[in-house]
């Protein structure tokens, strides 16, 4: 269609037409205005595969979904740590949407994994905002390169499912900025998504859909977001208040009721028409930029997309344990395949992520098609967690005669879906009971996991191998066998920490403790920031992942660059006998700022493919933001001059290289000296020597510091209490005046 400038077009619309445009026509479409040549466009779910439904379908219905490729859940895709792969995933999703005349794909989900109990963790990338932001931006760029928009969700601090429409996420400003908003900020600035989806919850008791500071002051004025802010389905409690706050599009609309409410608000003077126009202009711009392409069906190859789904899983599956190189299995190994999940795999999530898959291959089918001799036993039921004696006996018999056992375990879909949170991170009892009996008769047990988020593994020491496949998509069978057989060398790394116990998790005492208030008392200490800083033992640390080869890191160089950047280079060498992919992770430890802070934080990562014996130098760029913290008092990002440790490793717990970097980037001036300034801070500043001498404080301090005991005591005395040291009020006043005088040349 020939586009008219949105401002000009909106000026041609009636008030009723504008009122209709800020509400969805139905569950999936925007309103059309025929005389303005403004068509309706369709939005649909699909963070891991298209879930397009027929017009009029309900928000949770699946019966009318088109057939589409079910790609791995983002919990698995994130384990690739591979920006290029995520961009390619976005391209494939964009192609599918375009071929089905979908204009806006509702995804990706980028919320932080604050607790492993959160029911929707399978749909999110990571517990770390850098990983979620970098991979999320790549995904968005991929989708939008195909002429399809996205809606990044759920904005913001939406980290639980129970009472998600009304609960308030109560979080301090620094934590909100550094952990829960920074992912969205990175995606907005790097990828300019077509839209963001406003979440159901409130932040500090202000409903997000009516939160002007969140939707306008931060998102638009600070981050320069240009797209549409639309609501999650049913998230708007007061559309008039939402429009004033900066929400543009209510989904789904309430038909004539919504239109009339907006008309009344404008006519009664409660809502300025200019505020309405602002929202309509953004919606018009999105409709114009992402129209449905009626000619796009050609070239949409489902078989090729299935093979790409297999590739994503291949590059993301995480090898967690491999004692005595039990993996890969050899062609001569007689395999015992045990577990209902081998034949009926959990390969995708429930709720809005659920896809009508094109072609599902099961692990059992893939194993039985291989050269290995194999026997299968169901072992357990998925409908309950009670042990079945008959199934147990059959499974133990299979295990006894096998060279190696492939035991499929996982969380049933009924226990993990959108709309509710979990109550445990343990596997069902019938699975763990059977696993113990299998391990007792065969020392070569390999557990293959199918789950949406972190689980406990009290049985870890009983088995030889563990492979984490999360929810691997419709190619789950092929990809699982690719890794087990060694056709693919696993290269995935955990984008979340696996704790030893639920009680060890940072939010264990606060998560879902109240139906109305979710209190983020752990603050910045989410995921590895907590375990690493508090030295809490874990099952598997953030960033962990094994390979069928080995890598060595060396030759770390850290160089300060122009414009407040730092270049970190290192050599990565494949010291093993197989080609593989390494994932160097760069952490920064702030040794300077006098603030509460994690022991170290991920500030960069990359991947590198290497043949046996091959070496390659990789460089990771760090901007000033990597050395900054959010100062709520100044409402700005602050970097302080001083020492920072640069650490590179293969996980947060496996640091191989370290170097200290001294930076002089401090954006803050010397702090003002007041009555409450401590002598310990005064003595650290050479610029105050003259003020000390003129006021006579230098002599008194010299006498006091000549004794070691007095010197230590002096450090914790403020100026206002110095009278007890023999310093007069006049001397203190004179010193403060001199200390705060502007420096002149």
C-alpha positions in Angstrom: 0.0 0.0 0.0 1.1 3.5 -0.6 2.0 4.9 2.8 0.8 8.3 4.0 2.8 9.9 6.8 1.3 8.6 10.1 0.7 12.2 11.4 -1.0 13.2 8.2 -3.1 10.0 8.1 -4.2 10.3 11.7 -5.4 13.9 11.0 -7.8 12.4 8.4 -9.4 10.1 10.9 -12.5 10.7 12.9 -12.4 10.6 16.7 -14.4 7.3 16.7 -11.9 5.8 14.2 -9.0 6.8 16.4 -10.7 5.4 19.5 -11.2 2.1 17.7 -7.6 1.8 16.6 -6.1 1.8 20.1 -8.0 -1.4 20.9 -7.5 -4.7 19.2 -10.4 -5.7 16.8 -10.4 -9.1 18.4 -7.9 -11.6 19.8 -5.3 -11.3 17.1 -6.0 -8.3 14.8 -5.7 -4.6 14.9 -8.7 -2.5 13.6 -8.8 -1.5 9.9 -9.9 1.9 8.4 -10.8 1.3 4.8 -11.1 4.9 3.6 -7.6 5.6 4.9 -6.2 2.6 3.2 -5.2 1.2 6.6 -5.6 -2.6 6.7 -5.8 -4.8 9.8 -2.7 -6.7 10.7 -2.4 -10.0 12.6 -0.3 -10.7 15.7 0.3 -14.2 16.9 2.2 -16.2 19.5 5.4 -17.9 18.5 8.6 -17.4 20.4 9.6 -21.0 19.5 7.3 -21.6 16.6 4.3 -20.0 14.9 1.0 -20.5 16.7 -1.3 -18.8 14.2 -5.0 -19.4 14.9 -8.1 -18.7 12.8 -10.0 -15.5 13.4 -12.1 -15.6 16.5 -10.0 -18.3 18.2 -9.6 -17.8 21.9 -6.3 -16.7 23.4 -5.4 -20.2 24.8 -7.1 -22.4 22.2 -4.9 -24.7 20.1 -7.4 -26.5 17.8 -7.2 -24.0 15.0 -3.4 -23.5 15.0 -1.7 -23.9 11.7 0.9 -26.5 11.3 4.4 -25.0 11.9 7.9 -25.9 12.9 8.4 -26.2 16.7 11.9 -24.9 17.4 13.6 -25.5 20.7 12.4 -23.5 23.6 14.5 -20.4 24.3 15.8 -22.0 27.6 17.7 -24.4 25.3 18.5 -22.0 22.5 20.1 -19.7 25.0 22.5 -22.4 26.0 24.2 -22.0 22.6 25.5 -18.5 23.7 25.5 -18.0 19.9 24.2 -14.7 18.6 24.5 -15.8 14.9 22.4 -18.9 15.7 19.7 -16.8 17.4 19.6 -14.3 14.5 19.2 -17.3 12.1 16.4 -18.6 14.3 14.7 -15.2 14.1 15.0 -15.3 10.3 13.3 -18.7 10.2 10.5 -17.6 12.5 10.1 -14.4 10.4 9.8 -16.5 7.2 7.1 -18.7 8.8 5.2 -15.6 10.0 5.5 -13.9 6.6 4.3 -16.9 4.7 1.2 -17.0 7.0 0.5 -13.3 6.6 1.4 -12.6 10.2 2.7 -9.1 10.7 3.9 -9.2 14.4 5.3 -12.2 16.2 4.7 -12.1 19.9 8.2 -12.8 21.3 10.9 -13.3 22.4 10.3 -13.6 26.1 13.3 -12.1 27.8 12.4 -12.0 31.5 15.1 -12.9 34.1 15.0 -16.3 35.7 14.7 -15.1 39.3 13.6 -18.5 40.7 13.6 -22.0 39.2 10.0 -22.3 40.4 8.8 -19.7 37.9 6.3 -21.5 35.6 7.4 -19.8 32.4 11.2 -20.1 32.7 11.2 -22.4 29.6 10.2 -19.4 27.5 13.0 -17.1 28.8 16.7 -17.0 28.0 18.7 -16.6 31.2 19.2 -15.5 34.7 21.7 -13.0 33.3 20.6 -9.8 31.6 23.6 -9.6 29.2 22.9 -13.1 27.8 19.2 -12.4 27.5 19.8 -9.0 26.0 22.4 -10.0 23.4 20.6 -13.2 22.3 17.3 -11.4 22.4 18.6 -8.6 20.2 19.9 -11.1 17.7 16.6 -12.9 17.6 14.7 -9.6 17.0 17.1 -8.5 14.2 16.5 -11.9 12.6 12.7 -11.8 12.6 12.5 -8.1 11.5 14.9 -8.7 8.7 12.1 -10.7 7.1 9.6 -7.8 7.2 7.9 -9.1 10.3 7.7 -7.2 13.5 8.2 -8.6 17.1 6.8 -7.8 20.5 9.4 -8.3 23.1 7.9 -9.5 26.4 7.0 -9.1 29.2 7.9 -5.6 30.2 8.9 -5.6 33.1 9.9 -7.5 36.3 7.4 -10.2 35.4 9.0 -13.2 37.1 6.2 -15.3 38.4 2.9 -16.7 37.1 0.7 -17.0 40.2 -1.6 -14.0 40.5 0.3 -12.5 37.6 -2.5 -10.1 36.8 -2.4 -8.4 40.2 0.8 -9.1 42.1 3.2 -6.3 42.7 7.0 -6.9 42.0 8.6 -4.8 44.8 12.1 -4.1 43.9 14.7 -1.3 44.6 15.7 1.0 41.8 19.3 -0.1 41.3 18.2 -3.8 41.1 15.4 -2.9 38.7 17.8 -1.0 36.4 20.8 -3.4 36.5 18.9 -6.7 36.4 15.3 -6.4 35.2 15.3 -3.5 32.8 18.8 -3.8 31.3 17.8 -6.7 29.0 15.0 -4.6 27.5 17.2 -1.6 27.3 19.9 -3.5 25.3 17.3 -4.9 22.9 15.6 -1.6 22.3 18.9 0.2 21.6 20.5 -2.6 19.5 17.4 -3.8 17.6 14.6 -1.3 17.8 11.8 -3.9 18.0 8.4 -3.0 16.4 6.7 -3.3 19.8 7.1 -4.3 23.4 4.4 -6.1 25.4 3.5 -4.7 28.7 3.2 -7.3 31.5 0.3 -7.9 33.8 2.0 -7.2 37.1 2.7 -4.0 39.0 6.1 -2.7 40.0 6.1 -1.2 43.5 2.3 -1.2 43.5 1.9 0.7 40.3 0.3 -1.4 37.6 2.7 -1.6 34.6 0.0 -0.8 32.0 -0.5 2.5 33.9 3.1 3.3 34.8 4.1 6.5 33.1 7.6 6.4 34.5 8.1 2.9 33.0 6.3 3.3 29.7 7.3 6.9 28.9 10.0 8.4 31.1 12.3 5.4 30.9 11.3 3.5 27.7 10.8 6.4 25.4 12.5 9.4 26.9 15.7 7.6 28.1 15.9 4.7 25.7 14.4 6.4 22.6 12.0 3.6 21.9 10.0 4.4 18.8 7.7 1.4 18.5 4.3 0.4 19.8 3.6 -0.5 23.5 0.9 -3.1 23.5 -0.6 -4.8 26.4 -0.4 -8.5 27.3 -3.8 -10.0 26.6 -6.1 -8.7 29.3 -3.5 -6.6 31.1 -5.3 -3.3 30.9 -7.4 -2.4 33.9 -8.1 1.2 32.9 -7.5 2.1 29.3 -7.8 5.8 29.8 -5.1 5.7 32.5 -3.0 3.4 30.3 -3.1 5.7 27.3 -2.0 8.6 29.5 0.9 6.6 30.8 2.1 5.6 27.4 0.4 2.4 26.5 -0.7 2.5 22.8 -2.7 -0.7 22.0 -5.0 -2.7 24.3 -5.1 -6.4 23.4 -7.6 -7.8 22.9 -10.1 -5.0 22.5 -13.5 -4.9 24.0 -15.2 -3.9 20.8 -17.6 -0.9 21.0 -17.2 -0.7 24.8 -13.5 0.2 24.4 -14.3 2.7 21.6 -17.1 4.4 23.6 -14.9 4.6 26.7 -12.2 6.5 24.8 -14.7 8.7 23.1 -16.3 9.7 26.4 -12.9 10.3 28.0 -11.9 12.7 25.2 -15.2 14.5 25.0 -15.4 14.9 28.7 -11.8 16.3 28.8 -10.4 13.5 30.9 -8.1 12.4 28.0 -6.4 14.9 25.7 -7.0 14.1 22.0 -3.3 14.8 21.5 -2.5 11.8 23.8 -4.9 9.6 21.8 -3.3 10.8 18.5 0.2 9.9 19.8 -0.8 6.3 20.3 -2.7 6.1 17.0 0.3 7.5 15.1 2.5 4.7 16.5 0.0 2.0 15.6 -0.4 3.4 12.1 3.4 3.4 11.7 3.6 -0.2 12.7 0.8 -1.3 10.4 2.4 0.6 7.5 5.9 -0.9 8.2 4.7 -4.5 8.7 1.8 -5.2 6.4 0.7 -8.7 5.7 2.5 -10.1 2.6 -0.1 -11.9 0.5 2.6 -13.3 -1.9 5.0 -14.7 0.7 4.0 -18.3 0.8 6.5 -19.3 -1.9 9.9 -20.4 -0.5 8.6 -21.4 3.0 10.2 -24.8 3.2 8.9 -26.8 6.2 11.4 -29.6 5.7 14.3 -27.1 5.7 13.0 -25.4 8.8 12.8 -28.8 10.5 16.4 -29.4 9.8 17.3 -26.0 11.2 15.3 -26.8 14.3 17.6 -29.9 14.6 20.7 -27.6 14.1 19.5 -25.3 16.9 19.1 -28.2 19.3 22.4 -29.8 18.2 24.3 -26.6 19.0 22.5 -26.0 22.3 22.2 -29.3 24.2 24.4 -29.3 27.3 26.6 -32.2 28.3 26.7 -32.1 32.1 28.5 -35.3 33.1 30.6 -37.8 31.2 32.5 -40.1 33.5 35.1 -42.4 31.9 33.9 -41.0 28.5 30.7 -43.0 28.6 29.7 -40.8 25.8 29.6 -40.8 22.9 28.1 -44.3 22.6 29.9 -46.7 20.3 28.2 -48.5 17.4 29.0 -51.8 19.2 27.2 -50.8 22.4 24.0 -52.7 23.1 21.7 -50.0 24.5 18.9 -50.2 27.0 16.5 -47.3 26.4 14.3 -46.7 29.4 11.6 -44.1 30.1 8.3 -43.1 28.7 9.8 -39.8 27.6 11.9 -41.6 25.0 8.7 -42.6 23.1 6.5 -39.7 24.2 9.0 -36.8 24.6 8.4 -33.5 26.3 9.7 -31.4 23.5 7.8 -28.1 23.8 6.0 -26.0 26.4 2.4 -25.5 27.2 0.3 -22.3 27.0 1.0 -19.6 24.4 4.2 -21.3 23.3 2.5 -24.5 22.2 2.8 -25.2 18.5 1.0 -27.6 16.2 4.3 -29.3 15.2 5.1 -30.2 11.6 7.0 -33.5 12.2 8.1 -34.8 15.6 10.8 -37.4 15.7 11.1 -39.2 19.1 14.4 -40.2 20.7 13.2 -43.8 20.6 12.7 -43.7 16.8 16.1 -42.1 16.3 17.8 -44.8 18.4 16.0 -47.7 16.8 16.9 -46.4 13.4 20.6 -46.4 14.3 23.0 -49.3 13.9 23.1 -50.1 17.7 21.2 -53.0 19.0 18.7 -51.7 21.6 15.8 -52.8 23.8 13.1 -50.4 25.2 11.2 -50.4 28.4 8.6 -47.7 29.3 9.7 -47.7 33.0 7.2 -45.2 34.5 4.0 -43.4 33.8 3.7 -39.6 33.1 0.2 -39.2 34.5 1.2 -39.7 38.1 4.4 -40.2 40.2 3.6 -43.6 41.6 5.9 -46.6 40.9 4.5 -49.4 38.8 6.0 -52.7 39.8 5.4 -54.3 36.4 7.0 -51.4 34.5 9.9 -51.4 37.0 10.6 -55.1 36.6 10.6 -54.7 32.8 13.0 -51.8 32.9 15.5 -53.5 35.3 15.5 -56.6 33.1 16.4 -54.4 30.0 19.1 -52.6 32.1 20.8 -55.8 33.2 21.6 -57.0 29.7 22.6 -53.6 28.2 26.1 -52.3 27.8 24.8 -48.8 28.4 21.5 -47.5 29.6 19.9 -44.3 28.1 17.5 -43.2 30.8 15.0 -40.5 29.7 13.8 -38.4 32.6 12.0 -35.1 32.9 9.2 -32.9 34.1 5.7 -33.7 32.7 3.9 -30.9 30.9 1.1 -30.9 33.5 3.7 -29.8 36.1 5.3 -27.0 34.0 3.4 -24.5 31.9 2.3 -20.9 31.4 -0.3 -19.7 34.0 1.0 -21.3 37.2 4.3 -21.6 39.1 5.9 -24.9 40.2 6.0 -26.1 43.7 9.1 -28.3 43.3 12.2 -28.6 41.2 12.6 -32.3 41.8 11.8 -35.0 39.2 8.7 -37.1 39.8 9.3 -39.8 42.5 8.6 -42.7 40.2 11.4 -41.6 37.9 14.0 -41.1 40.6 13.0 -44.4 42.3 13.4 -46.3 39.1 16.7 -44.6 38.2 18.2 -45.8 41.5 17.2 -49.4 40.7 18.6 -49.1 37.2 21.9 -47.7 38.4 22.2 -50.5 40.9 22.3 -53.1 38.1 24.2 -51.2 35.4 27.2 -48.8 36.0 26.9 -47.2 32.6 23.7 -45.1 32.9 23.3 -42.0 30.9 20.4 -39.7 31.9 18.8 -37.6 29.2 16.8 -34.7 30.7 13.6 -33.1 29.2 12.6 -30.1 31.4 11.8 -26.5 31.2 14.2 -25.1 33.8 16.6 -26.1 36.5 16.0 -29.3 38.5 17.7 -31.0 41.4 19.8 -34.2 40.9 20.3 -36.1 44.2 21.0 -39.1 41.9 23.9 -37.5 40.1 26.6 -39.6 41.6 24.8 -42.8 40.7 25.0 -42.3 37.0 27.9 -42.0 34.5 26.5 -39.4 32.1 23.9 -36.6 32.1 22.7 -34.7 29.0 20.4 -31.6 29.3 18.1 -31.2 26.3 15.5 -28.9 28.0 12.6 -28.7 25.6 14.4 -29.5 22.3 11.6 -28.9 19.7 10.2 -31.2 17.2 13.6 -32.6 16.1 14.2 -33.8 19.7 14.8 -37.3 18.5 17.4 -36.6 15.9 19.2 -34.0 17.9 19.4 -36.1 21.1 20.9 -39.0 19.1 23.2 -36.6 17.3 24.8 -35.8 20.6 24.6 -39.3 22.2 26.2 -40.9 19.1 28.9 -38.3 18.7 27.7 -37.1 15.3 27.6 -33.7 17.0 30.1 -32.6 19.6 28.0 -30.9 22.3 28.8 -27.2 22.9 26.0 -25.9 25.0 26.6 -24.0 28.3 24.0 -23.4 31.0 22.5 -20.0 30.9 21.2 -20.5 34.4 22.5 -22.1 37.6 21.3 -25.5 38.7 21.1 -25.4 42.6 21.7 -28.4 44.9 18.4 -27.7 46.7 15.4 -25.4 46.3 16.3 -24.0 49.8 19.6 -22.7 48.4 18.0 -20.4 45.9 18.2 -16.6 46.4 14.4 -16.1 46.5 13.6 -19.3 48.3 11.8 -17.5 51.2 10.1 -14.8 49.2 9.0 -16.4 45.9 5.2 -16.7 45.9 5.2 -16.0 49.7 2.3 -13.5 49.3 -0.5 -13.5 46.7 -0.3 -9.7 46.4 3.4 -8.8 46.9 6.5 -10.4 45.3 9.3 -8.9 47.4 12.7 -9.0 45.6 14.7 -9.0 48.9 17.7 -10.6 47.2 18.2 -7.4 45.2 21.1 -7.7 42.8 22.0 -11.2 43.9 20.0 -13.2 41.3 21.3 -16.5 40.0 25.1 -16.8 39.9 25.5 -13.4 41.4 24.1 -14.9 44.6 25.8 -18.3 44.6 29.2 -16.9 43.5 29.2 -14.0 46.0 27.9 -16.0 48.9 30.0 -19.0 48.0 27.0 -21.3 48.1 27.7 -24.7 46.5 25.7 -25.5 43.4 24.9 -28.6 41.3 26.1 -26.9 38.1 27.3 -23.3 37.8 26.2 -20.7 35.3 28.0 -21.1 32.0 28.9 -24.8 32.6 29.1 -27.2 29.8 31.3 -30.1 28.7 32.5 -31.2 25.3 34.0 -34.4 23.7 37.2 -32.4 23.4 39.1 -30.0 25.7 40.0 -26.3 25.4 42.8 -24.2 26.9 42.8 -20.4 27.4 46.1 -18.4 27.4 47.7 -15.1 26.5 45.2 -12.7 28.1 45.8 -9.1 27.1 43.7 -6.2 28.3 44.1 -2.8 26.5 42.2 0.4 27.2 40.9 1.9 23.9 39.5 5.3 22.9 36.0 6.4 23.9 36.1 4.5 27.2 36.3 1.0 25.7 38.5 -1.9 26.7 39.6 -4.7 24.3 40.2 -8.1 26.0 42.0 -10.6 23.8 42.9 -14.2 24.5 44.1 -17.4 22.7 41.8 -20.4 22.7 43.3 -23.8 21.8 41.6 -27.1 21.1 43.8 -29.5 23.0 41.7 -32.6 22.3 41.2 -34.9 19.4 37.8 -33.7 18.1 36.6 -30.5 16.4 34.5 -28.5 18.8 33.2 -25.1 19.9 34.5 -23.2 22.9 32.6 -20.4 24.7 34.9 -18.0 26.5 33.1 -16.0 29.1 34.4 -12.7 30.4 33.5 -11.5 33.9 34.4 -8.2 35.6 35.0 -7.8 39.3 34.6 -4.3 40.6 37.3 -3.7 43.3 36.7 0.0 43.5 33.2 1.3 44.1 32.0 1.5 47.7 28.7 -0.1 47.0 27.0 -3.5 47.5 28.0 -5.5 44.5 28.3 -9.1 43.2 31.7 -10.8 43.3 31.8 -10.7 39.5 29.4 -10.2 36.7 29.3 -11.5 33.1 30.3 -8.6 30.8 31.1 -10.4 27.5 31.1 -13.8 25.7 31.8 -15.3 22.4 32.0 -18.7 20.6 34.9 -20.1 18.5 35.0 -23.3 16.4 38.3 -25.1 16.5 39.8 -28.2 14.9 42.0 -30.5 17.0 45.2 -28.7 17.8 44.0 -25.4 16.3 44.3 -22.1 18.1 42.6 -18.8 17.6 42.8 -15.4 19.2 39.5 -13.8 20.0 38.8 -10.3 21.2 35.8 -9.1 23.3 35.0 -5.4 23.4 33.9 -3.8 26.7 32.2 -0.5 26.8 32.1 1.9 29.8 28.7 0.4 30.8 30.6 -2.9 31.6 32.3 -1.0 34.5 29.2 0.9 35.6 26.6 0.7 38.2 23.2 2.5 38.5 23.2 5.3 41.1 19.6 5.9 42.2 20.6 9.2 43.9 21.8 10.7 40.6 19.5 8.6 38.5 22.4 7.8 36.2 25.0 5.1 35.3 28.2 5.7 37.2 31.7 4.3 36.6 34.3 4.9 39.2 38.1 5.2 38.8 40.1 2.4 40.2 40.9 -1.3 39.9 38.8 -3.9 38.0 39.6 -7.6 37.7 39.2 -9.0 34.2 38.4 -12.7 34.5 38.0 -15.2 31.6 36.8 -18.8 32.0 34.6 -21.6 30.8 32.0 -21.0 33.5 31.5 -18.5 36.4 33.2 -21.1 38.6 36.0 -22.1 36.2 38.2 -19.0 35.7 41.4 -19.6 33.9 42.8 -16.2 33.2 42.8 -13.0 35.3 44.3 -9.5 35.0 43.7 -6.3 37.0 42.9 -3.2 35.0 43.2 0.3 36.5 40.8 2.8 35.0 40.6 6.5 35.3 37.1 7.0 33.9 35.4 8.3 37.0 32.5 10.5 36.0 31.9 11.6 39.5 33.6 14.6 41.0 35.3 14.4 44.4 32.6 14.0 47.0 31.6 17.0 49.0 33.1 17.2 52.5 30.5 17.5 55.2 30.2 17.2 59.0 29.6 13.5 58.4 32.7 12.8 56.3 34.9 10.2 58.0 38.6 10.8 58.6 39.4 7.6 56.7 38.1 9.2 53.5 39.9 12.5 54.2 43.2 10.8 54.7 42.9 9.0 51.3 42.7 12.3 49.4 45.9 14.1 48.5 43.9 17.1 47.3 42.9 17.9 50.9 46.5 18.3 52.3 46.4 22.1 52.0 43.1 22.4 53.7 44.3 20.2 56.6 47.4 22.3 57.0 45.6 25.7 56.9 43.0 24.6 59.4 45.6 23.0 61.7 44.0 19.6 61.5 47.2 18.1 60.0 49.1 18.4 63.3 46.4 16.8 65.4 45.9 14.0 62.9 49.7 13.4 62.8 49.8 13.0 66.6 46.9 10.7 66.5 48.1 8.5 63.7 51.5 8.0 65.2 50.0 5.3 67.3 48.7 2.3 65.4 45.7 1.8 67.8 44.6 5.5 67.5 45.0 5.4 63.7 42.5 2.5 63.4 40.1 4.3 65.7 40.4 7.5 63.8 39.2 5.8 60.6 35.7 5.5 62.0 35.2 9.0 63.4 33.3 11.7 61.3 34.3 15.3 61.4 31.3 16.3 63.6 32.7 14.1 66.4 36.3 15.4 66.1 35.8 17.8 69.1 36.5 14.8 71.4 40.0 14.6 69.7 40.8 18.2 70.7 39.8 19.8 67.4 37.7 23.0 67.7 34.4 23.7 66.0 36.1 26.6 64.2 38.8 24.3 62.8 36.2 21.9 61.5 34.2 24.7 59.9 37.3 26.2 58.3 38.4 22.8 57.0 35.0 22.1 55.4 35.0 25.5 53.7 38.5 25.0 52.3 37.9 21.4 51.3 34.9 22.3 49.1 36.4 25.3 47.4 36.5 25.0 43.6 39.9 24.0 42.2 41.5 26.8 40.2 44.4 26.7 37.8 
